[in-house]
Amino acid sequence: MSTKVFDSSIEGIVVANSDGKVEMVNPAFTKITGFEPEEVLGEDLDVLRAETHQHDFFETVWEQLVKTGQWSGEYLNRRKNGEAYPEWLTINLIKNSAGKVINYIAIFHDISDIKRTEEKIKHQAYHDALTGLPNRYLFRDRLTQALRHARRNNLKVGVLFLDLDNFKHVNDSLGHDQGDILLQEVAKRLRSCVREEDTVSRLGGDEFTMILNEVLGHDSTVKVARKIMDALSEPFSISGHLLHVNASIGITLFPNDGEDTDALTKNADMAMYRAKDRGKNNYQLFTPSMNQDAMHRLTMEYQIRQGLENNEFILYYQPRMDLALNKVVSSEALVRWQRDGNRLTMPGDFIPIAEESGLILPLGEWILKKAISQALAWQDQGLKGLKVSVNISSRQFQQKGLANMVAQTLTETGLDPRLLELEITETTMMMDLEKAQRVMEALGRMGVGFAVDDFGMGYSSLYYLKNLPIDCLKIDQSFIRDLSTDPNDTAIVDAIISLCRTLRIHSVAEGVETREQAKYLRQKGCEQIQGYLLGRPMPYHELREMVVNGIKPKL
Ligand SMILES: Nc1nc2c(ncn2[C@@H]2O[C@H](COP(=O)(O)O[C@H]3[C@@H](O)[C@H](n4cnc5c(=O)[nH]c(N)nc54)O[C@@H]3COP(=O)(O)O)[C@@H](O)[C@H]2O)c(=O)[nH]1
């Protein structure tokens, strides 16, 4: 029976006598190690000892055997062909009734498969499945190690935080599969920009971080950032498409910009946001003032939220005049924040923060509803046909359900949709042309109008002018400012007015401050004007008076 067990066991078994000479091995032993019985029988057990462990390892094993009669543990052994393999080994001392050792029995099995699975699981836990780069956990671990080493040896470590610019467009236009391939290619290029001992990791989405070990100072980190930007500036060829990808990079240096992993990462992230603010496709070194800015932003975010709850926002209206009719035909709703009593905070101080934090969504909805109900009130007060136009920020325009929300508000209030105009910048429309088309056509069918705000400052693309339901171009005020002195501005304004005429789109000049400007625009055929010449943005009742009394003196 015991012979049968010995022979059929899947575990390798070696029996040695009290002198350590091998007396028996089973077939599993041969299968695992490759040694035939005749090659080991009568030999010292030492012939099976691989030189994969240090001397003190065997001393520990021996000590425990003597003490307890048994040792179990992981052992890195070697097959006959020289290949190393891990095994789980148990050695038992067999004693006779007098307590004298008569045999050593070693039982072992090959745990290569288990080890491989373990390694795989470990790799998956610490690597990004898409790019194979270290993930955020391994990044943190590596940075912690790098800082420990740098502290001990008085060295510097650089951290780069990189975010691809407009990656969402690739995903939206070509689909996620192509987006994934692009991320893999970006990962390869990033890896090629740093040394073997540096770490490039993917935190998720289009965010990557880099640990630059033992750098000399800021110059070295900047060099790497430039190298990365150069590497990314070459277009990527993905499934027949040539894609251009840029990145915004934030840089911190240990110990100057943070003492620990969290501080260095957070500050590099902050610097990356500064790079985005500065027009993307650039790098920024962290400065302590960025921390103050971040604190300011956080406080403002909190206060905007409170302001919404406490009804602190109000709308002002700026008149728009039809030059042929010499009458106010529309007004632009412009938000103000009335906090601390009567002090008005201007939109330039809070709209960008509301945009970044997403608070523009509830704020924008409030603005839209308020402007619609005000326009309705003017109709009821006899100001028939007075339109209202509302600025829609890009985040608001991208949100799901904007068309439904506008349509529902119009239905609920009963305002004629033709009295509402939405102002959108070129950049907003170009972010996702298909979506722009869907939203604008849905609302356009109801009668809502669309004005392109700040025209001339962005793409000025004829494609969207031809394909989107646009009613009006608002010529950016920067061209009007120097209309009489800068021949370039004069030429641009003339060209936009004639473009509007050709495309049968209304032309509106923004920022008109002088009679000369108004006169010139009328002469050139510009249809409407808006600006301080007519009046600054004003409370709703002042606008009503202006419409009722007419613009005096006549322009
Ligand atoms: N998403 C939203 N954005 C809004 C809203 N309300 C305002 N804004 C945006 O904030 C920016 C600054 O607005 P504001 O301080 O109100 O300035 C407007 C006008 O006061 C100013 N203007 C008008 N005429 C003149 C002029 O003759 N000279 C001169 N120097 N400035 C003038 O221009 C601003 C209006 O610009 P525009 O929107 O491009 O027509 C501004 O970008 C607003 O868009 C809001 O409710 N939602």
The ligand as an ORCA input file, in Angstrom:
! r2SCAN-3c Opt
* xyz 0 1
  N     -21.988     82.014    -19.417
  C     -22.242     83.285    -19.097
  N     -21.292     84.228    -19.256
  C     -21.579     85.510    -18.925
  C     -22.816     85.874    -18.407
  N     -22.799     87.204    -18.144
  C     -21.593     87.631    -18.505
  N     -20.857     86.615    -18.978
  C     -19.534     86.697    -19.548
  O     -18.659     87.360    -18.703
  C     -17.766     88.179    -19.446
  C     -17.754     89.602    -18.942
  O     -19.057     90.108    -18.932
  P     -19.372     91.575    -18.455
  O     -18.428     92.009    -17.417
  O     -20.836     91.652    -18.178
  O     -19.030     92.432    -19.743
  C     -19.941     92.516    -20.826
  C     -20.197     93.948    -21.148
  O     -20.328     94.731    -20.005
  C     -18.966     94.297    -21.929
  N     -19.223     95.433    -22.804
  C     -20.371     95.726    -23.458
  N     -20.239     96.846    -24.147
  C     -18.987     97.302    -23.950
  C     -18.262     98.437    -24.398
  O     -18.765     99.263    -25.132
  N     -16.977     98.559    -23.988
  C     -16.407     97.628    -23.162
  N     -15.144     97.829    -22.795
  N     -17.072     96.572    -22.710
  C     -18.334     96.396    -23.097
  O     -18.727     93.152    -22.714
  C     -19.215     91.996    -22.055
  C     -20.171     91.267    -22.953
  O     -19.394     90.497    -23.763
  P     -20.045     89.360    -24.682
  O     -20.601     88.306    -23.808
  O     -18.903     88.894    -25.483
  O     -21.111     90.008    -25.479
  C     -18.234     88.149    -20.893
  O     -17.405     87.292    -21.625
  C     -19.591     87.570    -20.814
  O     -19.875     86.743    -21.933
  C     -23.813     84.867    -18.270
  O     -24.941     85.131    -17.861
  N     -23.484     83.573    -18.620
*
